Amino acid sequence: MTNEIKVIGVDLGGTKVNAGLVTGQKVNKSFKAIHPKNDSSDSGGIVISNIINAIEQVMEDGVKGIGIGVPSIVNRKEGVIYDTQNIACWKSYKEVRLGEILQKRFNVPVFLDNDANCFAVGERFYGKGRNYENFVGMTIGTGLGGGIINGGFLLKDENCMSGELGEILYMETKAENYCSGLFFKTKYNTDGMTVFKNAEKGDSEALRIFNEFGYHLGRIIKIILACLDPQAIIIGGSIVASRKYFETSMREEVKKFVYARAAEKLTIEFSDNAADAPVLGAAAVCMNNLKL
């Protein structure tokens, strides 16, 4: 992998698409487009047009390929997205053959993967993951996701869903409702940003809420430790900005793991690439598949 190699990374989210031209280890040019707010299937084509337009805005001669992170499960070989829940106007679509559409349009290889997998691969190529052969990348924002790096590479699975940490059965529901932005919404009828702002002012209730959040996150990390036994867990997503308010309670809970030596050996880190991580991760998936 050299600094001269150009690839495009695309972060396809529930409300917007962000495309970036990546060379070396940084995003050199980027463009964002907002999806339609209505959930009509007639708007589905507009999302595809947004993706094409965003890529066009950053495309340059010499680009080797395009990597795309999507908030759903995908067929990596065929470039097909299935059962998308987070893009409102795609909910009625059983599948979207995005890889085929973009490959015909741009005439370069196109690779799709789950967005949390992209985060993990991005950390392996560009971030804290360069120091580990086996780690779990956790993305914590509106939801909770994860990607598993095993032996230096993304874990090979059947349905692109081996890191769906948010679906772990937990308490009376699932982990995502306690270890993502949903925690603040469902338990306290607020949002993480509001709690963060209040915590910055020293508000005792906000500090208590973050302490509780860290407790739940620590319990989920113990489940990951028991199931996967990784060298490290790398946490990314919007929650990273609030780490000082929940990190202590999270680490204290991890220390209670039944196998004390395993808990002591586990390294928990936070991503340094919060802003560009989704695009860098998608670019890394492209690089990985092209063997660059």
Secondary structure, DSSP 8 states (H G I E B T S, - for coil): --TT-EEEEEEE-SSEEEEEEEETTEEEEEEEEE--SS--GGGHHHHHHHHHHHHHHH--TTEEEEEEEESSEEETTTTEEES--SSGGGTT-SEE-HHHHHHHHH-S-EEEEEHHHHHHHHHHHHSGGGG-SSEEEEEESSSEEEEEEETTEE---SSS-TT-GGGSEETTEEGGGTSSHHHHHHHHSS-HHHHHHHHHTT-HHHHHHHHHHHHHHHHHHHHHHHHH--SEEEEESGGGGGHHHHHHHHHHHHTT-SSHHHHHH-EEEE-S-TTTHHHHHHHHHHHHHHT-
